């Protein structure tokens, strides 16, 4: 039986965490998966950490509590460092990425692939934001020489061995999709319909999307700076001390 780790970056997600946890546990039980979760609290200013600490049930999970906000990609990469599964799933905490799509993604994970992306569709943002998202993701696909499928985001599954190869870039605040493109990992996608944000808001403003675009292109120019022990020390320096 293959072990699966689900990595969830958490930022301003207190209202959805309980439902998310329950739905992931339900999917894992229905599929008879050997599954655990890694929640990475990215210095969320709400009470997300309190909610995480109150979660219960039969699903094993761990909480990585960061002392400062590092951004979504860095939070995911840190979560990958703690993941024990042979396969790692990454998804947002706001339930726009629905856990019920994970079985179809896993079933598409042929041996020749390192990464399966969820290719999102649906009216999950305003018209203007969907347009800017399409433009950005088209550029990502073009500049990755087609390695990153169109409409891909950070809802994905990746082999643990491939994920570990990305960690030497961690201290440079890379953009995860940029790293996947740079590493020439073998990728494909599966179509999913994305729902609206249950919180009624999105953190992806036009300004933030421009910032992410710049991060993508800067990531393509990065070189690895850390070896295994340095990675371990750097991650330890980012974790908040227990209260």
Secondary structure in CASP SS format (residue, H / E / C, confidence):
PFRMAT SS
TARGET T0000
AUTHOR 0000-0000-0000
METHOD secondary structure of the structure
MODEL  1
X C 1.00
X C 1.00
X E 1.00
X E 1.00
X E 1.00
X E 1.00
X E 1.00
X E 1.00
X E 1.00
X E 1.00
X C 1.00
X C 1.00
X C 1.00
X C 1.00
X C 1.00
X C 1.00
X H 1.00
X H 1.00
X H 1.00
X H 1.00
X H 1.00
X H 1.00
X H 1.00
X H 1.00
X H 1.00
X H 1.00
X H 1.00
X H 1.00
X H 1.00
X H 1.00
X H 1.00
X C 1.00
X C 1.00
X E 1.00
X E 1.00
X E 1.00
X E 1.00
X E 1.00
X E 1.00
X E 1.00
X E 1.00
X C 1.00
X C 1.00
X C 1.00
X C 1.00
X C 1.00
X C 1.00
X H 1.00
X H 1.00
X H 1.00
X H 1.00
X H 1.00
X H 1.00
X H 1.00
X C 1.00
X C 1.00
X C 1.00
X C 1.00
X C 1.00
X E 1.00
X E 1.00
X E 1.00
X E 1.00
X E 1.00
X E 1.00
X E 1.00
X C 1.00
X C 1.00
X C 1.00
X C 1.00
X C 1.00
X H 1.00
X H 1.00
X H 1.00
X H 1.00
X H 1.00
X H 1.00
X H 1.00
X H 1.00
X H 1.00
X H 1.00
X H 1.00
X C 1.00
X C 1.00
X C 1.00
X C 1.00
X E 1.00
X E 1.00
X E 1.00
X E 1.00
X C 1.00
X C 1.00
X C 1.00
X C 1.00
X C 1.00
X C 1.00
X C 1.00
X C 1.00
X H 1.00
X H 1.00
X H 1.00
X H 1.00
X H 1.00
X H 1.00
X H 1.00
X H 1.00
X H 1.00
X C 1.00
X C 1.00
X C 1.00
X C 1.00
X C 1.00
X C 1.00
X C 1.00
X E 1.00
X E 1.00
X E 1.00
X E 1.00
X E 1.00
X E 1.00
X E 1.00
X C 1.00
X C 1.00
X C 1.00
X C 1.00
X C 1.00
X H 1.00
X H 1.00
X H 1.00
X H 1.00
X H 1.00
X H 1.00
X H 1.00
X H 1.00
X H 1.00
X H 1.00
X H 1.00
X H 1.00
X H 1.00
X H 1.00
X H 1.00
X H 1.00
X H 1.00
X C 1.00
X C 1.00
X C 1.00
X C 1.00
X C 1.00
X C 1.00
X C 1.00
X C 1.00
X E 1.00
X E 1.00
X E 1.00
X E 1.00
X E 1.00
X E 1.00
X E 1.00
X E 1.00
X H 1.00
X H 1.00
X H 1.00
X H 1.00
X H 1.00
X C 1.00
X C 1.00
X H 1.00
X H 1.00
X H 1.00
X H 1.00
X H 1.00
X H 1.00
X C 1.00
X C 1.00
X C 1.00
X H 1.00
X H 1.00
X H 1.00
X H 1.00
X H 1.00
X H 1.00
X H 1.00
X C 1.00
X C 1.00
X C 1.00
X C 1.00
X E 1.00
X E 1.00
X E 1.00
X E 1.00
X E 1.00
X E 1.00
X E 1.00
X C 1.00
X C 1.00
X C 1.00
X C 1.00
X C 1.00
X C 1.00
X C 1.00
X C 1.00
X C 1.00
X C 1.00
X C 1.00
X C 1.00
X H 1.00
X H 1.00
X H 1.00
X H 1.00
X H 1.00
X H 1.00
X H 1.00
X H 1.00
X H 1.00
X H 1.00
X H 1.00
X H 1.00
X H 1.00
X H 1.00
X H 1.00
X C 1.00
X C 1.00
X C 1.00
X C 1.00
X C 1.00
X C 1.00
X C 1.00
X H 1.00
X H 1.00
X H 1.00
X H 1.00
X H 1.00
X H 1.00
X H 1.00
X H 1.00
X H 1.00
X H 1.00
X H 1.00
X E 1.00
X C 1.00
X C 1.00
X C 1.00
X C 1.00
END
